[in-house]
Amino acid sequence: MKQLKEHIKKVVSQLIAEEKYAAPQEISDALKMTLKLDPLVRYVDTLKAANTLPPSYEVRLLNGTSFMIYYEEFGLMVKIGTKDYYLNDAKDQCKKTIEKKKIIHMIIENYRIDNNNYSYFPEKLKCDSITLDIKLTS
């Protein structure tokens, strides 16, 4: 009986320690939209807040690899191994596909704010998420 009681205490304390919290929306959006890991359950094993400065999340994938997402002053940064990728910098995002071209203009064609499309940026609008459709010209 004593062993059963100890086992129950151990399991309950483990369950309390593993309490699940929803991922912040910006982290979830970055994983789904920018990194194309949608649906998350197919790719992500665990997402854990790390005790770092700047604040960050550790993302462990089902294939055994992991990476960190950091909150920077200007947006989110993903660190994979020794390389850093800034998710909010459109030029860096496009660099891989258009390396031999020089981007002269970035034209915002659409503002998607909380799943509503706008051809202009509405003033004094509070929102949870914003996405830009950008046209690049060289």
C-alpha positions in Angstrom: 0.0 0.0 0.0 2.9 2.4 0.8 4.5 1.7 -2.6 1.2 2.5 -4.4 0.8 5.7 -2.4 4.4 6.8 -3.3 3.8 5.9 -7.0 0.6 8.0 -7.1 2.4 11.0 -5.5 5.2 10.6 -8.1 2.8 10.4 -11.1 0.7 13.4 -9.8 3.8 15.5 -9.3 4.9 14.6 -12.9 1.6 15.5 -14.3 1.6 18.9 -12.5 5.1 19.6 -13.8 4.0 18.8 -17.4 1.1 21.2 -17.4 0.4 22.2 -20.9 0.1 25.8 -22.0 -1.0 27.2 -25.4 1.8 28.5 -27.6 1.9 32.2 -28.1 0.1 33.2 -31.3 3.2 34.7 -32.9 5.2 31.6 -32.3 2.4 29.4 -33.7 2.0 31.6 -36.7 5.8 31.5 -37.4 5.8 27.7 -37.3 2.7 27.3 -39.4 3.0 30.2 -42.0 6.6 31.1 -42.2 8.3 27.8 -41.6 5.4 25.8 -43.2 5.1 23.3 -40.4 1.4 22.9 -40.7 -0.3 21.0 -39.2 2.0 21.3 -36.2 1.1 17.8 -34.8 2.7 16.3 -37.9 6.1 18.0 -37.4 6.4 19.3 -33.8 7.0 17.0 -30.9 7.4 19.6 -28.1 7.4 23.4 -27.8 9.0 24.6 -24.6 9.7 28.1 -23.2 13.4 28.4 -22.5 14.8 30.4 -19.6 16.9 32.7 -21.8 17.5 36.4 -22.5 16.1 37.3 -25.0 13.1 35.2 -24.3 12.9 32.1 -26.5 11.1 28.8 -27.3 12.8 25.5 -28.0 11.1 23.6 -30.8 11.7 19.8 -30.9 10.6 18.1 -34.1 9.4 14.6 -34.5 12.5 13.7 -36.5 14.7 14.4 -33.5 16.1 17.8 -34.6 15.5 21.0 -32.6 15.8 24.7 -33.0 15.2 27.9 -31.0 12.9 30.8 -31.8 14.0 34.0 -30.1 12.1 37.2 -29.5 14.3 40.1 -30.8 13.5 43.8 -30.7 12.5 43.8 -34.4 10.7 40.4 -34.5 11.4 36.7 -34.3 14.7 35.0 -35.0 15.1 31.3 -35.6 18.5 29.7 -34.7 19.2 26.4 -36.4 22.6 25.1 -35.4 25.0 28.0 -35.9 22.8 29.9 -38.4 20.3 32.7 -37.6 17.3 33.4 -39.7 15.2 36.6 -39.1 11.6 35.8 -39.9 10.4 39.4 -40.2 13.0 40.5 -42.7 11.5 40.0 -46.1 14.8 40.5 -47.9 16.4 37.7 -45.9 13.4 35.4 -46.6 13.7 35.9 -50.3 17.5 35.8 -50.5 17.6 32.0 -51.1 15.4 32.0 -54.1 16.6 35.2 -55.8 20.3 35.3 -54.8 21.5 36.6 -58.2 19.1 39.5 -58.3 19.2 42.7 -56.4 15.9 43.8 -54.8 15.2 47.4 -55.5 11.5 47.7 -54.4 9.2 45.8 -52.1 5.6 46.6 -52.8 3.0 45.7 -50.2 0.1 44.4 -52.2 -2.2 43.2 -49.4 -2.4 43.6 -45.6 -4.0 40.6 -43.9 -5.1 41.6 -40.5 -6.9 39.0 -38.3 -7.8 37.1 -41.4 -9.3 40.2 -43.1 -7.7 41.6 -46.3 -7.0 45.3 -46.8 -5.5 47.2 -49.7 -4.3 49.9 -47.3 -3.0 49.8 -43.8 -5.9 50.8 -41.5 -5.1 53.3 -38.8 -5.9 52.8 -35.1 -6.7 49.1 -35.6 -5.9 46.7 -32.8 -5.1 43.2 -34.0 -3.7 39.8 -33.0 -2.0 39.0 -36.2 -0.8 40.7 -39.4 0.6 39.3 -42.6 1.9 41.1 -45.7 1.7 40.1 -49.3 4.9 41.6 -50.8 5.8 41.9 -54.5 9.6 42.2 -55.1 11.0 44.1 -58.1 14.6 44.4 -59.3 
